[in-house]
Amino acid sequence: MGSSISFTAVGGPTLLIELGGTRLLTDPTFDPPGTYPLGTRTLVKTAPPAFSRAELGVVDAVLLSHDQHPDNLDTAGREALEGVPLVLSTPVAAARLPGVKGLAPWEEVLVPRPDGGDVRVTATPAQHGPDGTEGLTGPVTGFVVSAADLPTVYVSGDNASMHVVDQVAGRFPEIDVAVLFAGAAQTPLLGEAYLTLTSAEAAEAARRLGARWVIPAHFNSWAHYREGADRLRTAFADAKLSDRVVLLAPGERITVG
């Protein structure tokens, strides 16, 4: 592992990741608090983003786990895609959104670095709920970001499957930083089932991945996230992994490496 990497929390699933001079943005959500219709359901945003899109400055690429839910891509988030040189997501999202490049699981793309090198982004599987629910929740992707001289970062996207975690760990045995979308999200669509990792599952995912640092995302700013920072802190303590987890409140930034 070489140079350091910085993470800035915007809120919900939105993080600015800076590595090797390259600036990546996950799941852009910049709308204000309010109610957001989703089919027959309504999602409630409870807090504003810590930064506007303009305040974040230059973004070289967006890592968009999926486009079909407003807590992962809202109205202002869609506007934020404009002017970004590269937006990576699912093939379905690419068919719906102009300028988006869709990646199948394990497909790779190189993002140019200001220093003349490249950052490799590899799409990973993701499962937005229990087995057999993809037809209801829609396709999702995760990402692994890597370079020879930089920490390797796994961004899970809205994944609820430990089998997927095992697949990623098998392909990438040296994950330095795991950005895990947690929050134990629930909506009436799936009743009591979870659409993302619970706090206990996030701690177990960290153990299976062997990540040196774990940065949870997707656990604040929306009412359907059932488990927040306190539950994550307890779960990692119970798993004896407190030294690995970094809980960023919106507006906070950390550099690791």
Buried (B, 14 or more C-beta within 10 A) or exposed (E): BEEEBBBBBBBBBBBBBBBBBBBBBBBBBBBEBEEBEBEEEBBEBBEBBBBEBEEBEEBBBBBBBBBBBBBBBBEBBBEBBEEBEBBBBBBBBBEEBEEBBBBEBEBEBEBBBEEEBBBBBBBBBBBBBBEEBBEEBBBBBBBBBBBEEBBBBBBBBBBBBBEBBEBBBEBBEEBBBBBBBBBBBBBEBBEEEBBBBBBBBBBBBBBBBBBBBBBBBBBBBBEBBBBBBEBBBBBBEEBEBEEBBBBBEBEEEBEBB
